[in-house]
Structure formats: C-alpha cells, structure tokens
C-alpha cells in the first residue's frame, strides 16, 4: 500500500514540475502560478522523503547496497 502511495506522490511531483514549466513559458513570470507550483513540489518532495523513511523503518522497503 505504501509503495503505491510513494509512486503517486512521485507522479504528483512530476506533474507539478510540468505545471511550473508551462507557467514559466506561458506568462513569463507575471503571475504566481510558478511560485505555487514550486511550493507544492517542495511540499510533495518532503512528503516523499517522509514516506520513504517510514517505509524503510517499518521494513516495507529495503535499501540496496552499492555493488562494485
């Protein structure tokens, strides 16, 4: 269940990134759309970090070591 939530939050981050791009190209910085998209993206990134930590702490995901 938490893995699906993590994927959903990641997709929302990408959607916010696209929204910010279109706001940048569309209104040339005249509105607050880009600032709002950045605010949402930062909040979602923090949420993603917390979800990843909770999933790791509860044992639902396992980190992989660097294979060399």
NORJOSUL-V740898 format. One record per pair of residues at least 12 apart in sequence whose ideal C-beta (glycine too) atoms are under 10 Angstrom apart, sorted by sequence separation. I is the first residue (numbers start at 1). GAP is how many residues later the second one is. D is the distance in Angstrom with one decimal. If there is no record, write none. Layout:
I/GAP/D ; I/GAP/D
This chain:
22/12/9.2 ; 23/12/8.7 ; 20/13/7.8 ; 21/13/8.8 ; 23/13/8.2 ; 24/13/8.9 ; 19/14/7.4 ; 20/14/5.2 ; 23/14/5.9 ; 19/15/8.5 ; 20/15/8.9 ; 22/15/8.8 ; 23/15/9.5 ; 20/16/8.6 ; 21/16/8.5 ; 19/17/8.5 ; 20/17/3.6 ; 19/18/4.6 ; 20/18/6.1 ; 18/19/8.7 ; 19/19/9.8 ; 20/19/10.0 ; 16/20/9.1 ; 17/20/7.6 ; 20/20/8.8 ; 16/21/5.2 ; 17/21/9.3 ; 19/21/8.1 ; 20/21/6.9 ; 15/22/9.3 ; 16/22/8.1 ; 19/22/8.7 ; 16/23/9.1 ; 17/23/9.9 ; 16/24/4.9 ; 17/24/6.2 ; 15/25/9.2 ; 16/25/4.2 ; 15/26/9.2 ; 16/26/9.2 ; 13/27/8.7 ; 14/27/9.2 ; 16/27/9.2 ; 17/27/9.9 ; 12/28/8.1 ; 13/28/5.8 ; 16/28/6.4 ; 12/29/8.7 ; 13/29/9.5 ; 15/29/9.3 ; 16/29/9.3 ; 13/30/9.7 ; 14/30/9.7 ; 12/31/10.0 ; 13/31/4.8 ; 12/32/5.4 ; 13/32/6.1 ; 11/33/9.8 ; 10/34/8.5 ; 13/34/9.1 ; 9/35/5.7 ; 10/35/9.5 ; 12/35/8.9 ; 13/35/6.7 ; 8/36/9.9 ; 9/36/8.6 ; 12/36/8.9 ; 9/38/5.7 ; 10/38/6.3 ; 9/39/4.8 ; 8/40/9.9 ; 9/40/9.8 ; 6/41/9.6 ; 7/41/10.0 ; 9/41/9.6 ; 10/41/9.6 ; 5/42/9.4 ; 6/42/6.7 ; 9/42/6.4 ; 10/42/9.9 ; 5/43/9.5 ; 8/43/9.7 ; 9/43/9.5 ; 6/45/5.2 ; 5/46/6.2 ; 6/46/6.5 ; 3/48/9.4 ; 6/48/9.7 ; 2/49/6.4 ; 5/49/9.9 ; 6/49/6.8 ; 2/50/9.1 ; 5/50/8.9 ; 2/52/7.1 ; 3/52/7.2 ; 2/53/4.8 ; 1/54/9.9 ; 6/54/9.6 ; 6/55/8.3 ; 2/56/7.9 ; 3/57/7.1 ; 2/58/5.5 ; 3/58/7.1 ; 1/59/8.6 ; 2/59/8.0
